[in-house]
Amino acid sequence: MKTSPLPFPRILPLLGSLLLAVSCANPPPAGDRDHSHVSFARVKPVLERNCVHCHAAIRLPGMPSLTDTKAIAGLIGSGKLIVPGKPEQSRFYLVAALSDDEAGAMPPTGHAMEANELSVLRDWIQGGAPVPGETILLHPEGIPPRSR
């Protein structure tokens, strides 16, 4: 007696796709996030909206350059502005997290970053602050911030 093959093997790819779609539609809660997956592609627009206006080619002496990924890579390391894995020790993050009325807040007073933008920076630094190997230019976006 010959039995017909079960349809199960043909259903596996469909079932796998369905499970993947469901898992992507329900991301883990914020406390369970994997910080290592915050790419520079998510950080770039935050910097372009909030930082690049003042930290570009024309800037005050002593201001760090944020013109491209090569310049940003130079700010990353132990004892530098961005300490990989340690946003609470990264001046880059700390000045952005200051309240609008505190001295040294970045962007300048009156233009504080949104909470979700700060979260992107924090998670990026927590995940090691990866930058692409190739040089990517950053361009100012939106209205330039100005001091009051």
N, C-alpha and C positions, 0 to 999 in steps of 0.2 A: 504494500500500500504506500503510495507516494503522497506526502503532505505538501500543501502549498506553503510558500514562505510567508512568514508573518509580516505585516506592514510596519512593524516597529522600527526596523533600520531606516526606513524612508522618513519616519517621523522625527528621528533624532535631531537632524539639522534644524527643523522647524521649532522643536521644543527648546533647543539651545538658544536660538534667536529670540524666542519669547522670554526666556529667563534673563537674557542679557538686557533686553528692552525694559523689563520690569526693574532690574537692579539699577539701571541708569536713571530711570524715572524717579526713584526714591533714594536720593543721596543720603549718606550717613549724617546724623546730627552734627552740629558745629563742633561739639566736644570730641567727636570721633574722627574728625578730619585728618587726612594724611597730608601734612604740610609739604612733603617732598614733591607733590605734584603741582605746586604753584609755579608756573612757567614765567619766564620773562615777558612773554607775550601778554600776560595779564597785568604785569607791572608797568610796561611801557606806556599805555594810555594814562595811567595815574600820574606818572612823571611828566608826561607831555601836557597834561591839564594843570598841574600844580607846581612844577619845579623848573621846567626847561625855559620858561620865559625869562627867568633871572639867572639861571645857571647854564647859559649857553656860551657861545664864543665870546660875546661881549658881556663881561661881568666884573664885579668889583674884585680887586686883588684879594687873594686868600679864600675866595669862594670856590668850592669844588665844582669842577666841570661835569655836566651831565649831557654833553653833546652827542655821545654815542656809547655803545656797549664797551668799547675799549677803555674809554675814560671811566666808566662806571666800574669796570673790572679792577681798575687801579685803586678804587676806594674800598675794596673788599679784602678782608684779612684780619688776623689777630692784631689788635691795637689800632685798627683803622676805623673809618666812619661806619662801615658795615661789617659787623662781626658775624660770620656765618653761624647759624644755629642759635644766635643770642640777640634777639631784638632788644631786650632790656639792657644790653651793653652796647648797642649800636646808636651812636649819636644821630645818625641819619634818621632812624625811626623815632628816637626820643624827641627831637625838635619838631617833628611832624605831629607827634601826639600831644604836644603842649596845648593848653587851652588858648583860645584866641587872644586873651588879654595878658598872657605871660610873655615876658621879655625873651626874645630869641625864637619865638614860635615861627615855624615854617609851614606853609607859605606865610608871607608877612601878615601882620595883624589885619583882621577883617576878612580873611579868606581861608579859614580853617578847612582841612580836608574832611570829607564825609566819612562816617564811621566805616562804611564798606571799603573805602579806599585805604584807610589805615589798616584794616584787616588784611587786605591784599598785601600791603608792604610787610606787615608783621609775619604773615604766613610764608611769604617769599624768603624773608631773612631766616625764619625758623627752619625752613627747608634747605638752608645752605646758600641762599642768594645766587642761584645759578644764572649765568649770562651766556648767550650763544657765543660760540667760538669766532664766528664771522662778525665783522664790524657792522652794526646797524645804527643808522643815524636816528636821532630823536628830534622831533620838530614840535615847537609850541602849538598847543591847541586851545581854542577858546579865548576868553578875555584875560589879558595879563593881570595878575594880582598887583596891587600897589599898597604901600603903607598908608596908614591914616595920618 
